[in-house]
Amino acid sequence: MLSSVLRSARAVSVNVEIMRAFVRLRTMLAGNVELARKLAAQAL
């Protein structure tokens, strides 16, 4: 969250990398039903 508040070039690049990591995670979960099911069970 701090990287989205700061205005430096480094903060912006860190924020972009964080977003890319979440997109990759979502893609992995979409492709692996068993892993998604295990994570959903842990969340409950």
N, C-alpha and C positions, 0 to 999 in steps of 0.2 A: 504494500500500500504506500509506503514511503516513496518508492521509486516513481509512483504516478504523481506525487505532490511536488517532488523536486524537479527543477527545470534544466538540469545539466544534461549534456549529451550522453554521458555514461548512465545516468538514471533512466533516460529514455530507452537506451539499448538494453538495460537490465529488464525493464518493464516488458519490452518486446519479447525477450527470451523467456520470461515467465509465462507470457501468453502462449508462446509456441509450445512450451512444455505441457501446458494444460490441453492444448489442441492435440498433441501427440498422445497424451494419456487418454483422452476421449476417443481417439481413433483406435487405440489399442483395445479399449474396453468394448467398443462396438464390434471389433473383429474377434473377440474372445468371450463368448457367452458364459463359459464356466467361471472365468475370472470376474466378470461383472456380477455374476450370481453370488460369489464368495464375498465380494466387497459390499454388496447390498445386504447380505446377511450380517456382516460385521457392523454395519451402520445402525442396525436395529437394536 
